[in-house]
Amino acid sequence: MKLAIVILNWNGKKLLEQFLPSVIEHSKEASIYIADNASTDDSISFVKDTYPFIKIIQNKENGGYAKGYNDALENIEADIFCLLNSDVEVTKSWITPIIKIFNTEANTAIIQPKLLDYNKKDHFEYAGAAGGFIDKYGYPYCRGRIFNTVEKDSGQYDDDAEIFWASGACFFIRSTVFKQLNGLDEFLFAHMEEIDLCWRAKNLGYDVKYTGQSKIYHVGGATLSNTNPKKTYLNFRNSLFILIKNAKGLLLPLIFVRLILDGIAGIKFFIELRPKHTVAIIKAHFGFYRNLGRLLKQRKYTGNKIKYHQKTSIVFDYFVNNKTNYKSL
């Protein structure tokens, strides 16, 4: 089974200097690629000079996570693609459990390893933790992380499990499935495009898995911090986009409830003296309504809509019922 590890780079020389050595040391069974999104720093010359055996794919523009990977993967022949963030430290034998699942479970299309926090290594990392799920209103959460509450890793998720979505920080996918799904949705640009891809794969009947036998450490926010209003805008807008594209059932009630819940989030940001994030949520909704026609057309081509893992609202469970970890849900 041929595996290609593809690291998307944009002006990330410092991250490549810090994290690329672990990938090289612990990934002997894979080919490593750097997909560069038209960087203006000297990150690519650094890779060429220091690691001449690494393959470079030069994208013509910075199209974000989605277009960056779509453009790069067109030029790579492999059975399995590993989309790996540049701010990830991998560990010994991290690939072995992944390949074992792909070899033994033909219907498994996507796999995520255990994602721990590089700066707090005994805790899960925000962007994926031990595998993701989504509630009935389109809000994502994880085993090991619900909203801003992150669990300590005490071995509670050292299993192999079916999940709803895998983190884009480290995302293994069969190349045939990636092509069947026509890749990532480039209109999303960045954030939640991996959830959309998993959702579309689920709608076609494929399985998405997590394995706790593979462990990596992720910095998180190295490209776009949680304090950046642009990230708030993309997260709120894109969650609405993927909800309309992929969700089962009537849409009008979903949109109405989301309008209320997102409005409450906007008020919360305002009270916390973060008005730029409030404005970002308002802009996200206007961006959503402008694109509603296009989203409804996309909805026709996402296969058989499936039911959510979480039938209730994660917002209600977390903020009202005080269920702050996955096992309490």
C-alpha positions in Angstrom: 0.0 0.0 0.0 1.6 3.3 -1.2 1.3 6.2 1.3 2.0 9.8 0.5 2.3 12.3 3.4 1.5 15.8 2.1 2.3 18.8 4.2 0.7 22.1 3.1 3.0 25.1 3.5 2.5 28.8 3.3 5.4 30.9 4.6 6.0 28.2 7.3 9.8 27.9 7.4 10.0 28.0 11.2 7.3 25.3 11.5 9.1 23.1 8.9 12.4 23.5 10.7 10.8 22.5 14.0 8.5 19.6 13.0 9.7 18.2 9.7 12.5 16.2 11.3 10.0 14.0 13.3 8.0 13.3 10.2 11.1 12.2 8.3 12.4 10.1 11.2 9.2 8.2 11.9 7.7 7.9 8.3 10.1 5.6 6.5 7.3 3.7 4.8 5.9 6.8 3.2 6.8 9.4 0.5 6.9 12.9 1.9 5.7 15.9 -0.1 5.6 19.6 0.6 2.7 21.3 -1.1 3.6 25.0 -1.2 0.8 27.6 -1.4 2.8 30.3 -3.2 5.0 31.2 -0.2 7.0 34.4 -0.2 9.5 33.4 2.5 12.4 31.0 1.9 10.7 27.9 3.3 10.9 26.0 0.0 14.6 26.8 -0.6 15.2 25.6 3.0 13.5 22.3 2.3 15.4 21.8 -1.0 18.8 22.6 0.6 18.2 20.6 3.8 16.1 17.7 2.6 16.6 17.3 -1.1 14.8 13.9 -1.1 11.5 15.5 -0.2 9.3 16.2 -3.2 8.0 19.8 -3.7 4.7 20.6 -5.4 4.5 24.3 -6.1 0.9 25.6 -6.2 0.4 28.8 -8.3 -1.6 30.6 -5.6 -2.6 30.5 -1.9 -6.0 28.9 -2.3 -6.2 28.0 1.4 -6.4 24.5 2.8 -9.0 23.1 0.4 -7.7 24.3 -3.0 -4.1 23.9 -1.8 -4.6 20.2 -1.2 -6.9 19.7 -4.2 -4.2 21.2 -6.6 -1.4 19.3 -4.9 -3.0 15.8 -4.8 -3.7 15.9 -8.5 0.0 15.5 -9.0 0.5 12.6 -6.5 0.0 8.8 -7.2 -0.7 6.9 -4.0 -3.2 4.5 -2.4 -3.5 6.6 0.8 -3.1 10.4 1.2 -2.1 11.7 4.6 -2.9 15.4 4.8 -0.7 16.6 7.6 -0.4 20.1 9.2 3.1 21.6 9.3 2.8 22.1 13.1 2.6 18.4 14.0 5.1 16.3 15.8 4.6 12.6 15.0 5.8 9.6 17.1 7.4 6.3 16.5 5.3 3.8 14.6 2.5 6.2 14.2 1.7 5.0 10.7 1.5 1.3 11.5 -2.0 1.2 13.1 -3.4 3.3 10.4 -2.2 1.0 7.6 -3.5 -2.0 9.5 -7.0 -0.6 9.6 -7.0 0.3 5.9 -5.7 -3.2 5.1 -8.4 -5.0 7.1 -11.4 -2.8 6.8 -12.3 -2.2 3.1 -15.2 0.2 3.9 -13.1 2.5 6.0 -12.2 5.5 3.9 -10.8 8.0 6.4 -8.8 7.6 9.6 -7.5 10.0 12.3 -4.9 9.3 15.0 -5.0 10.5 18.6 -4.4 14.2 18.6 -2.6 15.6 21.7 -1.6 19.1 22.6 2.1 19.8 21.7 2.3 22.4 24.5 0.5 20.4 27.1 1.2 16.8 26.1 -1.0 15.1 28.6 -4.1 16.8 27.2 -6.0 16.4 24.0 -5.7 19.0 21.3 -8.6 21.2 20.4 -8.8 20.5 16.7 -9.8 16.9 16.6 -8.8 15.3 19.9 -10.0 11.7 19.8 -12.3 12.0 16.8 -15.1 14.4 15.9 -18.9 14.4 15.9 -21.6 16.9 15.1 -24.9 17.8 16.7 -28.3 18.2 15.0 -27.7 21.9 14.4 -24.3 21.5 12.8 -22.0 22.3 15.8 -18.9 20.1 15.9 -17.4 18.6 19.0 -14.9 15.8 19.8 -14.2 12.9 22.1 -11.8 14.7 24.4 -13.0 18.3 23.7 -16.4 20.0 23.8 -16.3 23.7 23.0 -13.3 25.1 25.1 -13.2 22.2 27.6 -10.3 19.9 26.7 -9.9 16.6 28.6 -6.7 15.2 30.0 -5.5 12.1 28.3 -5.7 9.2 30.8 -6.1 6.5 28.3 -9.9 6.8 28.1 -9.8 7.0 24.3 -7.0 4.4 23.5 -9.5 2.5 21.4 -10.4 2.1 17.8 -13.8 3.8 17.2 -16.2 4.9 14.5 -16.4 8.7 14.4 -18.3 11.2 12.3 -15.4 13.4 11.2 -11.6 13.3 11.3 -9.4 16.3 12.0 -7.7 18.1 9.1 -4.6 18.4 11.2 -3.8 14.7 10.4 -6.2 13.2 7.9 -5.7 9.9 6.2 -8.0 9.1 3.2 -8.0 6.6 0.4 -7.1 8.3 -2.8 -9.9 6.6 -4.7 -12.5 8.1 -2.2 -10.9 11.5 -2.3 -11.3 11.5 -6.1 -14.8 10.1 -6.0 -15.8 13.0 -3.7 -14.1 15.5 -6.1 -11.8 16.5 -3.2 -12.3 19.3 -0.7 -14.9 22.0 -1.2 -12.8 25.0 -2.3 -15.5 27.5 -1.6 -14.9 26.9 2.1 -11.3 28.1 1.7 -10.3 27.0 5.3 -11.9 25.5 8.4 -14.4 22.7 8.5 -13.7 21.5 5.0 -12.5 18.1 6.5 -15.9 17.8 8.3 -17.7 18.4 5.0 -15.5 15.8 3.2 -16.2 13.2 6.0 -19.9 14.0 5.9 -20.1 13.5 2.2 -18.2 10.2 2.5 -20.6 9.1 5.2 -23.5 10.0 3.0 -22.0 7.6 0.4 -21.8 4.8 2.9 -18.2 4.9 3.9 -16.8 4.6 7.4 -14.6 7.2 9.2 -12.4 5.8 12.0 -10.2 6.9 14.9 -7.4 4.9 16.3 -5.8 5.6 19.7 -2.9 3.3 18.9 -1.4 6.1 16.7 -0.4 9.3 18.5 0.7 12.7 17.4 1.2 16.2 18.9 -0.4 19.3 17.3 0.4 22.9 18.1 -2.9 24.2 16.7 -3.6 27.8 15.7 -0.2 28.2 14.1 -1.7 29.5 10.9 -4.8 31.3 12.2 -5.3 31.9 15.9 -8.6 31.5 17.8 -8.4 35.2 18.7 -8.6 36.1 15.0 -12.1 37.3 13.9 -11.5 35.8 10.5 -11.4 32.3 12.1 -14.7 33.1 13.8 -16.2 34.2 10.5 -15.0 31.0 8.6 -16.1 28.7 11.4 -19.6 30.0 11.7 -20.1 30.5 8.0 -18.7 27.1 7.0 -20.7 25.2 9.6 -23.8 26.6 8.1 -22.6 25.8 4.6 -21.9 22.1 5.4 -25.2 21.8 7.4 -27.3 22.8 4.4 -25.2 20.7 1.9 -25.3 17.5 3.9 -27.9 17.3 6.7 -30.9 15.0 6.8 -34.4 16.4 7.3 -36.1 19.8 7.0 -33.8 22.8 6.6 -36.0 25.7 7.7 -36.1 24.7 11.4 -32.4 24.1 11.4 -31.6 27.5 10.0 -34.0 29.2 12.4 -32.5 27.6 15.5 -29.0 28.3 14.2 -29.9 32.0 13.8 -30.9 32.1 17.5 -27.9 30.2 18.8 -25.4 32.1 16.7 -27.1 35.3 17.8 -26.6 34.3 21.5 -22.9 33.6 20.7 -22.6 37.0 19.1 -24.0 38.7 22.3 -21.6 36.6 24.4 -18.7 37.9 22.4 -20.0 41.5 22.7 -20.3 41.2 26.5 -16.8 39.8 26.6 -15.6 43.0 24.9 -14.8 41.2 21.6 -17.1 43.1 19.2 -15.0 42.1 16.2 -16.1 38.5 16.7 -19.7 39.6 17.0 -19.4 41.4 13.7 -17.7 38.3 12.2 -20.8 36.1 13.1 -23.1 38.7 11.5 -21.0 38.7 8.4 -21.0 34.9 8.4 -24.7 34.8 8.3 -25.0 37.3 5.5 -22.4 35.2 3.6 -24.5 32.1 4.2 -27.7 33.7 3.0 -26.0 35.0 -0.2 -24.9 31.5 -1.1 -28.0 29.6 -0.1 -29.1 28.9 -3.7 -25.7 27.4 -4.6 -25.7 25.3 -1.4 -29.1 23.9 -2.2 -27.9 22.8 -5.6 -24.9 21.1 -4.0 -27.2 19.4 -1.6 -28.7 17.3 -4.5 -25.4 15.6 -5.1 -24.2 14.5 -1.6 -25.7 11.0 -1.6 -28.2 9.6 0.9 -28.4 11.9 3.9 -27.7 10.1 7.2 -28.8 10.7 10.8 -26.6 12.7 13.2 -24.6 10.9 15.9 -25.9 13.5 18.5 -29.7 13.8 18.3 -29.9 16.7 20.7 -28.1 20.0 20.9 -24.5 20.0 22.2 -25.0 23.7 23.1 -27.8 22.8 25.4 -26.0 19.8 26.9 -22.8 21.8 27.5 -24.1 25.1 28.7 -27.4 24.1 30.4 -26.9 20.5 31.5 -23.2 21.0 32.3 -22.1 18.0 30.3 -18.5 19.0 29.7 -16.9 15.7 28.5 -17.8 13.2 25.9 -18.6 10.3 28.2 -21.2 12.4 30.0 -23.3 12.9 26.9 
